[in-house]
């Protein structure tokens, strides 16, 4: 079925691998909440990655859990750079192995975005264009993925607010400057909202776009939908509420 193809990106996926993947996915949301859960899942995924090398369906799931563990480390004040750079390498290999797998492209893009914080402006801009390319490929393969739509919105939002000196470096590097608008970013965030209206971070970016477009009245309606933001987003929500 197309659901399985979209989820696992490979209609010829062996039945036993399909079962393994389903069981990993069923437990993912519970295990990612705690550091112990992440470690337990990572042990299993690393073993699977060793026993079934070059299997894109396992590789992107390993990357996904490495990303979750890095978030725990960051909250604990630990450096996650080594782990995230390793995850990026695995994600890049997963894309090479699974060109038709939407999640491989999606997780490669997520890791490109997340490792940007370690880079200079030149590397950031290069990664940004690569990010855009792989999010769009992911959406071509699976058009109803709210995460990919949100990420495309984030890219457009960043590009719409590009600083003059970043534009100058981009023009020198690539011969052109990435182009986008807050209207385009808003379109992608609204499309993601249609698929996942409970996603606070996505709602927050809808508000940010409306504010940037001078549509404060609509922004107030959207921000009223945010009832109980998670700790990481609470200060941003509060700041926007005060502006409005």
C-alpha positions in Angstrom: 0.0 0.0 0.0 1.1 3.6 -0.5 1.1 4.1 3.2 3.8 1.6 3.7 5.8 2.9 0.8 5.6 6.4 2.1 6.6 5.3 5.6 9.3 2.9 4.8 10.3 4.3 1.4 10.7 0.8 -0.1 7.9 -1.4 -1.4 10.4 -4.3 -1.6 11.2 -4.0 2.1 11.4 -7.6 3.4 8.6 -8.6 5.7 10.8 -9.2 8.8 12.5 -5.8 8.3 9.0 -4.2 8.0 8.0 -5.8 11.4 11.3 -4.6 13.0 10.7 -1.0 11.8 7.1 -1.1 13.0 8.1 -2.2 16.4 10.8 0.5 16.6 8.3 3.2 15.6 5.6 2.0 18.0 8.0 2.4 20.9 9.9 5.6 19.7 7.6 8.2 21.3 7.8 6.5 24.7 11.6 5.8 24.6 12.7 9.2 23.4 11.3 10.9 26.5 14.1 9.7 28.9 17.8 9.4 28.5 17.6 5.7 29.5 15.0 5.1 26.9 17.1 6.8 24.2 20.2 4.7 25.2 18.1 1.5 25.2 16.8 2.2 21.7 20.2 3.3 20.4 21.8 0.1 21.6 19.1 -1.9 19.6 19.5 0.4 16.5 23.3 0.2 16.5 23.1 -3.6 16.7 20.6 -3.7 13.9 22.8 -1.3 11.9 25.8 -3.6 12.3 23.9 -6.8 11.5 22.0 -5.2 8.5 24.6 -2.7 7.1 23.5 -0.1 4.5 19.8 -0.5 5.3 18.3 3.0 4.8 15.1 2.1 6.9 17.4 1.3 9.9 19.8 4.2 9.3 17.3 7.0 9.4 15.7 5.6 12.5 19.2 5.5 14.2 19.7 9.1 13.2 16.3 10.1 14.6 17.2 8.6 18.0 20.7 10.1 18.0 19.0 13.4 17.4 16.7 12.8 20.4 19.7 11.8 22.6 21.6 15.0 21.6 18.6 17.0 22.8 18.8 15.4 26.2 22.6 16.1 26.3 22.0 19.8 25.4 19.4 20.1 28.2 22.0 18.7 30.6 24.5 21.3 29.4 26.6 18.7 27.6 28.2 19.2 24.2 26.4 17.2 21.4 28.6 18.2 18.5 30.5 14.9 18.0 27.2 12.9 18.2 25.3 15.2 15.8 28.2 15.3 13.2 28.2 11.4 13.4 24.4 11.4 12.9 24.8 13.7 9.9 27.3 11.3 8.3 25.0 8.4 8.8 22.1 10.4 7.4 24.1 11.3 4.3 24.9 7.6 3.7 21.2 6.8 4.3 20.3 9.2 1.5 22.8 7.5 -0.8 21.4 4.1 0.0 17.7 5.1 0.0 17.1 7.7 -2.7 13.4 6.9 -2.8 12.9 7.0 0.9 11.3 10.3 2.0 12.4 9.9 5.6 16.1 9.5 4.7 15.9 12.9 2.9 13.9 14.4 5.8 16.4 13.3 8.5 19.4 14.3 6.4 17.8 17.8 6.1 17.1 17.9 9.9 20.7 17.1 10.7 22.0 19.6 8.2 19.9 22.2 9.9 20.9 21.2 13.4 24.6 21.1 12.8 24.6 24.6 11.2 25.2 26.1 14.6 28.8 24.7 14.5 29.6 26.3 11.1 30.8 29.6 9.7 28.5 31.7 7.4 29.9 30.2 4.2 29.2 26.6 5.4 25.8 27.6 6.8 24.7 29.0 3.5 25.9 25.9 1.6 24.1 23.6 4.1 21.0 25.8 3.8 20.8 25.2 0.0 21.3 21.4 0.6 18.7 21.5 3.3 16.1 23.1 1.0 16.9 20.5 -1.8 16.4 17.5 0.5 13.3 18.8 2.2 11.7 19.3 -1.2 12.7 15.8 -2.4 11.2 14.4 0.8 7.9 16.3 0.1 7.9 15.0 -3.5 8.1 11.5 -2.2 5.6 12.1 0.6 3.6 15.3 0.1 1.5 14.9 3.3 4.4 15.1 5.8 3.8 18.0 8.3 7.4 18.0 9.5 8.8 18.5 5.9 6.2 21.3 5.3 7.2 23.0 8.6 10.9 22.7 7.7 10.4 24.2 4.3 8.5 27.0 6.0 11.5 27.5 8.4 13.9 27.7 5.4 11.7 30.3 3.6 11.4 32.2 6.9 15.2 32.4 7.4 15.8 33.3 3.7 13.1 36.0 3.9 15.0 37.6 6.8 18.5 37.1 5.3 21.0 39.8 6.4 22.6 42.0 3.8 26.1 40.7 4.5 24.9 37.0 4.3 23.3 37.9 0.9 26.6 39.3 -0.2 28.5 36.1 0.8 25.8 34.0 -0.9 26.1 36.0 -4.1 29.9 35.6 -4.1 29.7 31.9 -3.4 26.8 30.8 -5.6 26.4 33.7 -8.1 22.9 34.3 -6.7 21.1 35.0 -3.4 18.5 32.5 -2.1 15.0 34.1 -2.5 11.9 33.8 -0.5 9.2 35.8 1.3 7.3 35.6 4.6 4.2 34.9 2.5 5.8 31.8 1.1 6.9 30.7 4.5 3.4 31.2 5.9 1.9 29.1 3.1 4.0 26.1 4.2 3.3 26.6 7.9 -0.4 26.7 7.2 -0.2 23.5 5.1 1.6 21.8 8.1 -1.1 23.1 10.4 -3.8 21.5 8.3 -2.1 18.1 8.9 -1.1 18.8 12.6 -3.0 21.6 14.3 -1.7 20.7 17.8 1.9 21.5 16.9 2.8 24.5 19.1 6.1 25.4 17.3 4.4 25.4 13.9 1.7 27.7 15.3 4.4 30.0 16.7 6.0 30.4 13.3 2.6 31.2 11.8 2.4 34.0 14.3 5.9 35.2 13.5 5.1 35.3 9.8 1.9 37.3 10.4 3.8 39.7 12.6 6.5 40.1 9.9 3.7 40.8 7.4 2.1 43.4 9.6 -1.1 41.3 10.1 -1.3 41.7 13.9 -5.0 41.1 14.2 -4.7 37.6 12.7 -1.5 37.0 14.7 -3.5 37.6 17.9 -6.1 35.0 16.9 -3.4 32.4 16.2 -1.4 33.0 19.4 -4.6 32.6 21.4 -4.6 29.0 20.2 -1.3 28.3 22.1 -2.4 27.2 25.6 0.5 25.4 27.2 3.8 25.8 25.4 6.7 23.5 26.3 9.4 25.0 28.3 11.8 25.6 25.4 9.1 27.7 23.5 7.4 29.5 26.5 9.7 32.6 26.4 9.2 33.1 22.7 5.4 32.8 23.0 5.5 35.3 25.9 7.7 37.7 24.0 5.3 37.6 21.0 2.2 38.0 23.2 3.8 41.2 24.7 4.4 42.6 21.2 0.8 42.0 20.2 
